[in-house]
Amino acid sequence: MQNLVEHFQELVRAGRPLRIRGGGTKDWYGQRLEGDILDTRDYTGIVDYEPTELVITARCGTPLADIEAALAQQGQMLAFEPPHVGPGATLGGAIASGLSGPRRANAGAVRDFVLGCRLLDGKGDVLSFGGQVMKNVAGYDVSRLLAGSLGTLGLLLEVSIKVLPRAPREATLVFEGVNEVDAIRNLNEWGGQPLPVSASCWHDGVLALRLSGANAAVDNAIRTLGGDVMPDCARFWASVREQQHPFFAGDMPLWRLSVPSTVGAIVPGSPQLIEWGGAQRWLRAPGDAATAERIRAVVAACGGHATLFRGGDKSVGVFQPLAPAIARIHERLKAGFDPAGIFNPGRMY
């Protein structure tokens, strides 16, 4: 770590902005990229992993594949299923991007699993937040704030993550000929029942529902719900997580809509893929200013927000504008952790 800190301090003295980068698999996400690259891939390795404690601590440049392989050997997993979106994805990038996979609605988001971290701030100081225990009663902590911050508050050096055991069994049910409205209604009804649902996906009239749990619980859910059992379901859910599903192919800009799961059909006429029991809607639509204004107005009226996830004109704003009070809080946080404004400038706004 000493070498990394010294290198960082040299870059700070040069007075140029820094672009924190691991595997670079999510360079397309967020606003513009600026600054000299601060490469984290040499700062790698699992610092501590005790399977009985369900906690793993690793350095920011550790490949996600290495983390998942170590956990798989012990029958455990990162329950938020972070997308890699390409080879070389790192743990630091997974936390900084804040992206979760298909299991998020039922297991929790990235921030729900972050227990503690070590952060290099804009003054060159190494700060520690949180801890390495699951029962942390300290309340809200900076370590969780870093999830989804896109590296704008500092360089995440190490992070402690809560992990979970893998379910003894998984099966996926497929229901064909289901329209969007019926799919949303069914997902919300099933979500209110004691069913071992761990993921859902609707696209083009086909609804897929993943079940994870004990053999008896999965068998009972299959008998209760009906549908056809999908073969090789692991490959299907990996394609959704990594955005390799046919829906994501092509150059049309991709929007991510986050709305209450009970909201009915929105933005009709545009191709959509629905996840998270109806709470996450992927939309293919133009990325121009007029379309952005229309989509965000509709989504905001539903109590949600819209992100221009990939493609389109980033000058319209990748992320939904923050409320003034929240924007002021972010400005104060940025000033406190990165007073010179050198970390990933322009990445979020």
N, C-alpha and C positions, 0 to 999 in steps of 0.2 A: 504493500500500500504506500510505503514511503516514496517509492519512485513515481507513483501516480500523482501523489500530492505535490511533489517537487516539480513534475512536468506541468501540472495545472498552474502552479504559482508562476512559472516562467511565462506561460501564456497570458496570465492576468497582467503581469508586468509589461507585456507587449501592448496591452490596451486594446486587444481585438476581441470581438465576440466569439463565443465558443459554441460549436455544434456537437452535442453529445451523441455518440453513435456506437452501437454495438454491431449486430449483424446487418443492419441497414434494411431489414425486411419490411419495415413500416415507414420508410422515408416518404412515401406518398401521403401519409396520413397527417392531417393538420394543415396549417398555413405554410408560408414559405420557409425554406431552409436557408439559414445564414450562418456564417462564422467558420473559423478554422475547426476542423474535425478533431474532437477529443475521443480517441478510440478506446473503448473499454474492454476489448476482447482479450487483452493480456492479463487483465485482472479477473481471474477465473478460479473456480474450484468450490467444492462443497466444504464449508467450514465446520458444520456440525449437523449430524442427523442421527436421531435416536428414534427408531420406529415406534417404540412403546409410548413415547411422548407425543407422537403425531405432529412433530415440528421439524422442519428442515431450514438450515441457515446456509446461504450460499452468496458468493460474490456476484456483482452485477454482470460481469462478462461471461458467466457460466452459461453454456448453451442450454436452452430449454430441453433439448433432446437428452442431455446428460442427466438433468434433474428427473425427468420422467422415467428414464431407464433405471435410475437408482431406486425410485419409488416403486416401480413395477416389480422389482426383485423382492420387495417386501409386501406385495399385494396392496399397495397404496397409490394415491393419485393426487394431482392438483385438481380439486373438485370444480374449480371455475373453468376448467378446460381452455386455457389460453390459446388463441390462434397463433400459429407460427407464421403463416403467410409467407413461406419461403424457407430455404435452408439457412442455418446460422442464427436463428432467432435466439436472443439471450433472455435471461431472467430479468435483468434490469429493464430491457425494452418491454417485456410483458407487463411489468408493474407500471412503468411510465406511461404506456399507451392506455392502460386501464381497460383493455378489451377482454371480454369473457365469451366463452363458447356456448354450445347448446344447453349445458346443464345449469346455466346461471340462474334461471327463474326458480329452480327447485333447490339449488345448493347454496347460492349466494354469489355476489360479485367479487371481483379481485380484492377490493378494499376490505371485504369482510374476512379475508384470510391473512391479511398482513398484520403480523403481531409486533414487529419491531424493525428498526433499520439503523444504519449508519449513513450519514449524509455529509458530503463535502460542500460547504456553502460558498457563497461568492466572495467571502473574505479569506478563504483558504483554511477555515476551521473545520475539524471533523466533529460532527455532532451525533449524539445517540438518542434515539427515541424509542419508546415502547419497551418490549422485552421479548422473551422466548418461551412464554407460557401461555396456554390457552385461556386460563381464567385470569384475565387482566382487568382489574377493577379501577384502573386509573382514569377511565372515561375516554373522551375523544382525544386522539393522539395525532401528532404530525405524521407519523408513519403511514397512517391511512390516507392522509391528505395527499400524499405523494402519488397515490394510485390515480392515473389519468392526468397527471400534471405535465406530461410530455417533456420532462426534464427542465422545466422553466424555473424551478425553485432550487436546483442544485444537482450534484452528481450523486446518485444513489450507489453507495459503495457495497453495502451488504444488506440483505433483507432476510428476515425470519418469516416463514410462511407456515400456516396451519395446513396440514394435509389430512386426507380422509381415507379409510379403507375402501378398496374396490368392492362393489356388490358381488355376492356369490353368483348372480345370474343376471343377464340382460337379454331382453327380447324387444323387437319393434313390431308394432301392429300397423298395418296399412289399410286405409279406408279410401276407396276410389269414388269418384262422382260426387264429391263434397264441395259445395260452393263456399265462397269466402265467409258469408254471414253465418252459415251453419257450422263451419269450422270454428269460428270464434266462439259461438255459443257452446258448442260441444267441449271445447278446451276449458272454458270457464266452469262448466258444470262438472267436468271430470276433476278439475283442480280443487273443487270443494268436497270431493269424496276421498276416503282413505285408500287411495290407489298409489302404487309406487312409481309414479310418473317422474321421469328424469329429463325428458326433452320432448319437444314437439316441433313439427315443421309442416306447413301447408304451402303448396304451390300448384297452380294450374289444375285444381280439382282433386289433388291427391293429398291426403292428410296422413302424416306419419307420427306415431306416438311411441316413444321409448319407455320401457319399463325396466327398473333396476331395483333389485332387492333379493330377499330370500326366495328360494325355489317355490315355496308354497304361496307366497304373496304374488309372485309373477304369474304362476299358473292360475290363481284365482282371478287376477285381473284380466287375463286372456279370456277366461270363460265368461266373465261379466261383460266385457266390451265387445267381443267378437272381432271381426276384421280378419285380415290375412297376416300371417307371420312372415316378415321380411327375411330372406336369407342374406347372409353376409352384411348384417346391419352396421357393423363397425365401420366398414368402408363408406357407407352412406353418410353416417354422422361425421366422419372425418371430412367428407367433401363439403358438408355444410359449414363445419368449423373453419376450414381452410379456404372457403369461398371458391371451391372447385366444382360445385354443383352447376349443372348447365345454366341455371338462372343467372349466375354471375358472369357468364361468358359474354364477350362483346365489349364495344367501346361506349355504349350509352352510359352516362353518369349514374352513379349509384348513391341513393339516399338512404340514410338510416333514420327511421322514425321511432321514437320512444314515446309510447302512449299508455294510458291505463288499459289493462288487458280487456276490459269490458267494452271498450269503444268499438262500435260497429265498423262497417266498411268505410274507408276514407280514401280520397284521391282515386275515385273510380276511373277505369279505363287505362290505367298504367300497370304494367306487369309488377307483381308483388310476390314476395316470399315472406311468410309469417312464422316467427319463432316465439319462444318464451311464453307460451300459453296465450298469445295475442298481444303481448306487451312490446315486442320488437317487430317492426315491419320494414322489410327491405323493399325499396321502390326504385324502378328504373325510369328516369325522367330527365329532361334537359337540365343543365346546370347553369342557366342564365339568370339574370337578375329578376325578370318577371316571374319565372317559374319558382325561384327561391322565395319570393315574396308571397306567392299564392300558397305554396306548400306550407310555409312556416305559419301563415295566418290560420290555415285549416287545423294544423297540428296544435298550435297554441290554444285555439278555441276548445280543443279536447283536453287540455291540461298537460300537453306533452311538448316535445321539442324535436327539431329536425336537424340532422347533420349531413352536409354534402360530403359523404364518406370518401368517394373516389371519383376522379374525373371532374369535368365541368370547369367553370370559371371561378377560381378561388377568391377573386375580388369581391364576390357577393357575400363572402364570409363562410368559412367551412362550418363553424359552430353557430348554434342559435345565440343571438345576442343575450348577454347576461342582464338581469335586472340591475338597475343602478346601485342598489345597496350591496348586492353580491359583487358587482364589479369593483366597488370601492374596497371591499374586504380583500379581494384578490390583489389589488394594487398595493395594499399595505403589506400583505404577505410577501409579494415579490420584492418590495423595497427592503423588507427585513432580512430575507434570505439571500437576496442577490442585489445589493444596493447599486452596483455599477451596471446592472442589466446586461450581463455578458452571457448568461445561460440561455441557449436556444431562443434568441430574440425573434419575435415575429412568428413563433410557432403556433401560438394559440389565437392571436388577434392580428 
